[in-house]
């Protein structure tokens, strides 16, 4: 019967790309003034797992060093904290593999 063949729960998108979050407070201890924060530099310092492709900067914590942030997403509170410390924020597009899958 049809009611047995149709799933009973919601839809699960198998192509979903998870977005990993990094808090502003963790950047202050890992980077020095003037450093560029990218996905690769976060991975080198052990702040991201190897499988992380999309990264969003979140606003929890305080930052006092001036950094140049280049990530895929930034919350408004994180943007304000980085710019108040004298840094800059650049939002990147999706990685090429994620665009090709879409």
N, C-alpha and C positions, 0 to 999 in steps of 0.2 A: 504493500500500500504506500501511497505517496507520503503520508504523514510520518512514516518510519524512515524514509529516504532523505527528507529535508532536515537540515540541522535545526536544533531547538534553541540554540544560543545565538549571540550576535556574530558579526562579521569580524574576521581577523585578517588584516592586510599583511600578506607575506612579504611585500616589498617595502614595508615601513623601515625607515632609516632612523635608528635611535639617536637622540641628541643628548650628549653628555654635558653636565653642568659643572663649572668650576667657580668657586666663590672668590671674590676680590681679596678677601683676607688671606687666602693661601698664596697669592701672587707676591705679597710684600716680603715674605721670608725666602722665596725661591728666586727672585729676580732683583737685580740692582738697578739704580737709576739709569735711564736711557736705553735699557734693553728692549728688544722687540719680542712681544709675546705672540707666538704662533702655535698651531697644533703640534708641530714637530718639537718646538722648544718645551712645551708642556710635557710631551711624551718623554723627552730626554731627562727631565727633572723628576719623573715619576709621579706626576700629577694626573696623568691620564692612562687608561689601559691601552694596550697596543691596538685593539679593535676599534677604538674611538675614531670616527671620521668627522662627525659634525659636533661642534663644541659651542656652548653658549656661556658667556660670562654672567654670573649672577652677583647680586649686590650685598651678600652677607659678609660682614667684616669691614675692616678699615684698611686703607692704603695710604702711605705717605710718600712713596717713591714715584717718580715720573716714569711712566711706561708707555710704549707704543703698542697698542693691542690690535691684532689682526685676527679676528675669529668670525665664525659663521653667524653668531647672534650675540646681542648684548642687551641686558635688561636696562630700563631707564635709570634705575637707582645705581647700577654699576657704572653706567656711562657718566653720571654726575660725579661719582666718587673718583673715577680715573681722571676726568677733566679738572676737578677741583685740586688734585694733586699735581697738575701740570702736564699730564699725559694726553695722549690722543687715542681715538677709537676709530677703527675702520672695519666695517661689516663686509665680509666676503660673500661671494655667491656659493652655490652648492658645488661639491666636488664633481669632476667630469663623469665619474662612474655613476653617481647618483642621478645626474641629468640624463645619461644614456638609458638608465633603467626606467625613468619616468615616461 
